[in-house]
């Protein structure tokens, strides 16, 4: 069964390197404000 997987190079799609993984939403200023608030508590 494993051999079948090796014969399927389609598994290595370049879509895995989509820039969407690095969403800028994580760098919103709100997050920076929440972090100190959590530390204060």
mmCIF file of the N, C-alpha and C atoms, coordinates in Angstrom:
data_MODEL
# 
_entry.id   MODEL 
# 
loop_
_atom_site.group_PDB 
_atom_site.id 
_atom_site.type_symbol 
_atom_site.label_atom_id 
_atom_site.label_alt_id 
_atom_site.label_comp_id 
_atom_site.label_asym_id 
_atom_site.label_entity_id 
_atom_site.label_seq_id 
_atom_site.pdbx_PDB_ins_code 
_atom_site.Cartn_x 
_atom_site.Cartn_y 
_atom_site.Cartn_z 
_atom_site.occupancy 
_atom_site.B_iso_or_equiv 
_atom_site.pdbx_formal_charge 
_atom_site.auth_seq_id 
_atom_site.auth_comp_id 
_atom_site.auth_asym_id 
_atom_site.auth_atom_id 
_atom_site.pdbx_PDB_model_num 
ATOM 1   N N  . UNK A 1 1  ? 0.835  -1.204 0.000  1.00 0.00 ? 1  UNK A N  1 
ATOM 2   C CA . UNK A 1 1  ? 0.000  0.000  0.000  1.00 0.00 ? 1  UNK A CA 1 
ATOM 3   C C  . UNK A 1 1  ? 0.868  1.253  0.000  1.00 0.00 ? 1  UNK A C  1 
ATOM 4   N N  . UNK A 1 2  ? 1.937  1.225  0.723  1.00 0.00 ? 2  UNK A N  1 
ATOM 5   C CA . UNK A 1 2  ? 2.803  2.408  0.806  1.00 0.00 ? 2  UNK A CA 1 
ATOM 6   C C  . UNK A 1 2  ? 3.379  2.772  -0.559 1.00 0.00 ? 2  UNK A C  1 
ATOM 7   N N  . UNK A 1 3  ? 3.639  1.747  -1.371 1.00 0.00 ? 3  UNK A N  1 
ATOM 8   C CA . UNK A 1 3  ? 4.199  2.009  -2.699 1.00 0.00 ? 3  UNK A CA 1 
ATOM 9   C C  . UNK A 1 3  ? 3.268  2.897  -3.516 1.00 0.00 ? 3  UNK A C  1 
ATOM 10  N N  . UNK A 1 4  ? 1.985  2.692  -3.352 1.00 0.00 ? 4  UNK A N  1 
ATOM 11  C CA . UNK A 1 4  ? 1.021  3.498  -4.109 1.00 0.00 ? 4  UNK A CA 1 
ATOM 12  C C  . UNK A 1 4  ? 1.194  4.979  -3.772 1.00 0.00 ? 4  UNK A C  1 
ATOM 13  N N  . UNK A 1 5  ? 1.431  5.284  -2.528 1.00 0.00 ? 5  UNK A N  1 
ATOM 14  C CA . UNK A 1 5  ? 1.599  6.677  -2.113 1.00 0.00 ? 5  UNK A CA 1 
ATOM 15  C C  . UNK A 1 5  ? 2.851  7.278  -2.747 1.00 0.00 ? 5  UNK A C  1 
ATOM 16  N N  . UNK A 1 6  ? 3.885  6.483  -2.859 1.00 0.00 ? 6  UNK A N  1 
ATOM 17  C CA . UNK A 1 6  ? 5.127  6.980  -3.443 1.00 0.00 ? 6  UNK A CA 1 
ATOM 18  C C  . UNK A 1 6  ? 4.944  7.273  -4.924 1.00 0.00 ? 6  UNK A C  1 
ATOM 19  N N  . UNK A 1 7  ? 4.040  6.561  -5.544 1.00 0.00 ? 7  UNK A N  1 
ATOM 20  C CA . UNK A 1 7  ? 3.802  6.749  -6.975 1.00 0.00 ? 7  UNK A CA 1 
ATOM 21  C C  . UNK A 1 7  ? 2.882  7.942  -7.231 1.00 0.00 ? 7  UNK A C  1 
ATOM 22  N N  . UNK A 1 8  ? 2.506  8.619  -6.161 1.00 0.00 ? 8  UNK A N  1 
ATOM 23  C CA . UNK A 1 8  ? 1.608  9.778  -6.315 1.00 0.00 ? 8  UNK A CA 1 
ATOM 24  C C  . UNK A 1 8  ? 2.332  11.062 -5.913 1.00 0.00 ? 8  UNK A C  1 
ATOM 25  N N  . UNK A 1 9  ? 3.124  11.626 -6.792 1.00 0.00 ? 9  UNK A N  1 
ATOM 26  C CA . UNK A 1 9  ? 3.866  12.862 -6.483 1.00 0.00 ? 9  UNK A CA 1 
ATOM 27  C C  . UNK A 1 9  ? 2.927  14.044 -6.275 1.00 0.00 ? 9  UNK A C  1 
ATOM 28  N N  . UNK A 1 10 ? 1.683  13.871 -6.649 1.00 0.00 ? 10 UNK A N  1 
ATOM 29  C CA . UNK A 1 10 ? 0.710  14.964 -6.479 1.00 0.00 ? 10 UNK A CA 1 
ATOM 30  C C  . UNK A 1 10 ? 0.594  15.391 -5.019 1.00 0.00 ? 10 UNK A C  1 
ATOM 31  N N  . UNK A 1 11 ? 1.008  14.518 -4.147 1.00 0.00 ? 11 UNK A N  1 
ATOM 32  C CA . UNK A 1 11 ? 0.913  14.833 -2.713 1.00 0.00 ? 11 UNK A CA 1 
ATOM 33  C C  . UNK A 1 11 ? 1.771  16.045 -2.380 1.00 0.00 ? 11 UNK A C  1 
ATOM 34  N N  . UNK A 1 12 ? 2.814  16.264 -3.169 1.00 0.00 ? 12 UNK A N  1 
ATOM 35  C CA . UNK A 1 12 ? 3.721  17.397 -2.890 1.00 0.00 ? 12 UNK A CA 1 
ATOM 36  C C  . UNK A 1 12 ? 3.271  18.637 -3.641 1.00 0.00 ? 12 UNK A C  1 
ATOM 37  N N  . UNK A 1 13 ? 2.068  19.047 -3.415 1.00 0.00 ? 13 UNK A N  1 
ATOM 38  C CA . UNK A 1 13 ? 1.548  20.231 -4.091 1.00 0.00 ? 13 UNK A CA 1 
ATOM 39  C C  . UNK A 1 13 ? 2.192  21.489 -3.516 1.00 0.00 ? 13 UNK A C  1 
ATOM 40  N N  . UNK A 1 14 ? 2.485  22.459 -4.350 1.00 0.00 ? 14 UNK A N  1 
ATOM 41  C CA . UNK A 1 14 ? 3.105  23.705 -3.882 1.00 0.00 ? 14 UNK A CA 1 
ATOM 42  C C  . UNK A 1 14 ? 2.139  24.545 -3.053 1.00 0.00 ? 14 UNK A C  1 
ATOM 43  N N  . UNK A 1 15 ? 0.885  24.170 -3.074 1.00 0.00 ? 15 UNK A N  1 
ATOM 44  C CA . UNK A 1 15 ? -0.118 24.936 -2.309 1.00 0.00 ? 15 UNK A CA 1 
ATOM 45  C C  . UNK A 1 15 ? 0.226  24.973 -0.824 1.00 0.00 ? 15 UNK A C  1 
ATOM 46  N N  . UNK A 1 16 ? 1.033  24.041 -0.400 1.00 0.00 ? 16 UNK A N  1 
ATOM 47  C CA . UNK A 1 16 ? 1.395  23.985 1.024  1.00 0.00 ? 16 UNK A CA 1 
ATOM 48  C C  . UNK A 1 16 ? 2.150  25.248 1.426  1.00 0.00 ? 16 UNK A C  1 
ATOM 49  N N  . UNK A 1 17 ? 2.790  25.889 0.434  1.00 0.00 ? 17 UNK A N  1 
ATOM 50  C CA . UNK A 1 17 ? 3.582  27.091 0.744  1.00 0.00 ? 17 UNK A CA 1 
ATOM 51  C C  . UNK A 1 17 ? 2.784  28.365 0.498  1.00 0.00 ? 17 UNK A C  1 
ATOM 52  N N  . UNK A 1 18 ? 1.509  28.311 0.717  1.00 0.00 ? 18 UNK A N  1 
ATOM 53  C CA . UNK A 1 18 ? 0.681  29.499 0.496  1.00 0.00 ? 18 UNK A CA 1 
ATOM 54  C C  . UNK A 1 18 ? 1.025  30.573 1.523  1.00 0.00 ? 18 UNK A C  1 
ATOM 55  N N  . UNK A 1 19 ? 1.085  31.811 1.107  1.00 0.00 ? 19 UNK A N  1 
ATOM 56  C CA . UNK A 1 19 ? 1.412  32.908 2.026  1.00 0.00 ? 19 UNK A CA 1 
ATOM 57  C C  . UNK A 1 19 ? 0.297  33.149 3.040  1.00 0.00 ? 19 UNK A C  1 
ATOM 58  N N  . UNK A 1 20 ? -0.846 32.542 2.794  1.00 0.00 ? 20 UNK A N  1 
ATOM 59  C CA . UNK A 1 20 ? -1.978 32.738 3.721  1.00 0.00 ? 20 UNK A CA 1 
ATOM 60  C C  . UNK A 1 20 ? -1.626 32.264 5.131  1.00 0.00 ? 20 UNK A C  1 
ATOM 61  N N  . UNK A 1 21 ? -0.654 31.376 5.229  1.00 0.00 ? 21 UNK A N  1 
ATOM 62  C CA . UNK A 1 21 ? -0.278 30.873 6.554  1.00 0.00 ? 21 UNK A CA 1 
ATOM 63  C C  . UNK A 1 21 ? 0.250  32.013 7.417  1.00 0.00 ? 21 UNK A C  1 
ATOM 64  N N  . UNK A 1 22 ? 0.829  33.023 6.735  1.00 0.00 ? 22 UNK A N  1 
ATOM 65  C CA . UNK A 1 22 ? 1.388  34.159 7.495  1.00 0.00 ? 22 UNK A CA 1 
ATOM 66  C C  . UNK A 1 22 ? 0.399  35.310 7.476  1.00 0.00 ? 22 UNK A C  1 
ATOM 67  N N  . UNK A 1 23 ? -0.768 35.077 8.001  1.00 0.00 ? 23 UNK A N  1 
ATOM 68  C CA . UNK A 1 23 ? -1.807 36.112 7.987  1.00 0.00 ? 23 UNK A CA 1 
ATOM 69  C C  . UNK A 1 23 ? -1.358 37.318 8.802  1.00 0.00 ? 23 UNK A C  1 
ATOM 70  N N  . UNK A 1 24 ? -1.498 38.499 8.235  1.00 0.00 ? 24 UNK A N  1 
ATOM 71  C CA . UNK A 1 24 ? -1.104 39.721 8.950  1.00 0.00 ? 24 UNK A CA 1 
ATOM 72  C C  . UNK A 1 24 ? -2.031 40.017 10.119 1.00 0.00 ? 24 UNK A C  1 
ATOM 73  N N  . UNK A 1 25 ? -3.165 39.334 10.139 1.00 0.00 ? 25 UNK A N  1 
ATOM 74  C CA . UNK A 1 25 ? -4.125 39.569 11.235 1.00 0.00 ? 25 UNK A CA 1 
ATOM 75  C C  . UNK A 1 25 ? -3.491 39.298 12.594 1.00 0.00 ? 25 UNK A C  1 
ATOM 76  N N  . UNK A 1 26 ? -2.479 38.449 12.609 1.00 0.00 ? 26 UNK A N  1 
ATOM 77  C CA . UNK A 1 26 ? -1.840 38.125 13.882 1.00 0.00 ? 26 UNK A CA 1 
ATOM 78  C C  . UNK A 1 26 ? -1.059 39.324 14.419 1.00 0.00 ? 26 UNK A C  1 
ATOM 79  N N  . UNK A 1 27 ? -0.795 40.290 13.529 1.00 0.00 ? 27 UNK A N  1 
ATOM 80  C CA . UNK A 1 27 ? -0.002 41.446 13.951 1.00 0.00 ? 27 UNK A CA 1 
ATOM 81  C C  . UNK A 1 27 ? -0.879 42.668 14.227 1.00 0.00 ? 27 UNK A C  1 
ATOM 82  N N  . UNK A 1 28 ? -2.135 42.420 14.500 1.00 0.00 ? 28 UNK A N  1 
ATOM 83  C CA . UNK A 1 28 ? -3.034 43.548 14.784 1.00 0.00 ? 28 UNK A CA 1 
ATOM 84  C C  . UNK A 1 28 ? -2.646 44.187 16.102 1.00 0.00 ? 28 UNK A C  1 
ATOM 85  N N  . UNK A 1 29 ? -2.804 45.487 16.222 1.00 0.00 ? 29 UNK A N  1 
ATOM 86  C CA . UNK A 1 29 ? -2.430 46.190 17.462 1.00 0.00 ? 29 UNK A CA 1 
ATOM 87  C C  . UNK A 1 29 ? -3.241 45.706 18.651 1.00 0.00 ? 29 UNK A C  1 
ATOM 88  N N  . UNK A 1 30 ? -4.439 45.246 18.378 1.00 0.00 ? 30 UNK A N  1 
ATOM 89  C CA . UNK A 1 30 ? -5.292 44.763 19.481 1.00 0.00 ? 30 UNK A CA 1 
ATOM 90  C C  . UNK A 1 30 ? -4.610 43.625 20.226 1.00 0.00 ? 30 UNK A C  1 
ATOM 91  N N  . UNK A 1 31 ? -3.946 42.770 19.497 1.00 0.00 ? 31 UNK A N  1 
ATOM 92  C CA . UNK A 1 31 ? -3.279 41.630 20.140 1.00 0.00 ? 31 UNK A CA 1 
ATOM 93  C C  . UNK A 1 31 ? -2.179 42.136 21.068 1.00 0.00 ? 31 UNK A C  1 
ATOM 94  N N  . UNK A 1 32 ? -1.458 43.136 20.632 1.00 0.00 ? 32 UNK A N  1 
ATOM 95  C CA . UNK A 1 32 ? -0.362 43.689 21.449 1.00 0.00 ? 32 UNK A CA 1 
ATOM 96  C C  . UNK A 1 32 ? -0.915 44.325 22.718 1.00 0.00 ? 32 UNK A C  1 
ATOM 97  N N  . UNK A 1 33 ? -2.141 44.792 22.640 1.00 0.00 ? 33 UNK A N  1 
ATOM 98  C CA . UNK A 1 33 ? -2.754 45.404 23.829 1.00 0.00 ? 33 UNK A CA 1 
ATOM 99  C C  . UNK A 1 33 ? -3.271 44.326 24.774 1.00 0.00 ? 33 UNK A C  1 
ATOM 100 N N  . UNK A 1 34 ? -3.724 43.221 24.183 1.00 0.00 ? 34 UNK A N  1 
ATOM 101 C CA . UNK A 1 34 ? -4.272 42.136 25.014 1.00 0.00 ? 34 UNK A CA 1 
ATOM 102 C C  . UNK A 1 34 ? -3.159 41.425 25.776 1.00 0.00 ? 34 UNK A C  1 
ATOM 103 N N  . UNK A 1 35 ? -2.010 41.316 25.177 1.00 0.00 ? 35 UNK A N  1 
ATOM 104 C CA . UNK A 1 35 ? -0.908 40.586 25.827 1.00 0.00 ? 35 UNK A CA 1 
ATOM 105 C C  . UNK A 1 35 ? -0.550 41.213 27.185 1.00 0.00 ? 35 UNK A C  1 
ATOM 106 N N  . UNK A 1 36 ? -0.296 42.508 27.251 1.00 0.00 ? 36 UNK A N  1 
ATOM 107 C CA . UNK A 1 36 ? 0.043  43.130 28.545 1.00 0.00 ? 36 UNK A CA 1 
ATOM 108 C C  . UNK A 1 36 ? -1.116 43.036 29.532 1.00 0.00 ? 36 UNK A C  1 
ATOM 109 N N  . UNK A 1 37 ? -2.326 43.087 28.997 1.00 0.00 ? 37 UNK A N  1 
ATOM 110 C CA . UNK A 1 37 ? -3.500 42.979 29.884 1.00 0.00 ? 37 UNK A CA 1 
ATOM 111 C C  . UNK A 1 37 ? -3.523 41.612 30.547 1.00 0.00 ? 37 UNK A C  1 
ATOM 112 N N  . UNK A 1 38 ? -3.220 40.594 29.775 1.00 0.00 ? 38 UNK A N  1 
ATOM 113 C CA . UNK A 1 38 ? -3.226 39.233 30.332 1.00 0.00 ? 38 UNK A CA 1 
ATOM 114 C C  . UNK A 1 38 ? -2.095 39.086 31.349 1.00 0.00 ? 38 UNK A C  1 
ATOM 115 N N  . UNK A 1 39 ? -0.973 39.719 31.068 1.00 0.00 ? 39 UNK A N  1 
ATOM 116 C CA . UNK A 1 39 ? 0.169  39.613 31.982 1.00 0.00 ? 39 UNK A CA 1 
ATOM 117 C C  . UNK A 1 39 ? -0.134 40.357 33.285 1.00 0.00 ? 39 UNK A C  1 
ATOM 118 N N  . UNK A 1 40 ? -0.870 41.446 33.147 1.00 0.00 ? 40 UNK A N  1 
ATOM 119 C CA . UNK A 1 40 ? -1.217 42.224 34.338 1.00 0.00 ? 40 UNK A CA 1 
ATOM 120 C C  . UNK A 1 40 ? -2.082 41.383 35.269 1.00 0.00 ? 40 UNK A C  1 
ATOM 121 N N  . UNK A 1 41 ? -2.979 40.633 34.677 1.00 0.00 ? 41 UNK A N  1 
ATOM 122 C CA . UNK A 1 41 ? -3.872 39.796 35.500 1.00 0.00 ? 41 UNK A CA 1 
ATOM 123 C C  . UNK A 1 41 ? -3.092 38.579 35.969 1.00 0.00 ? 41 UNK A C  1 
# 
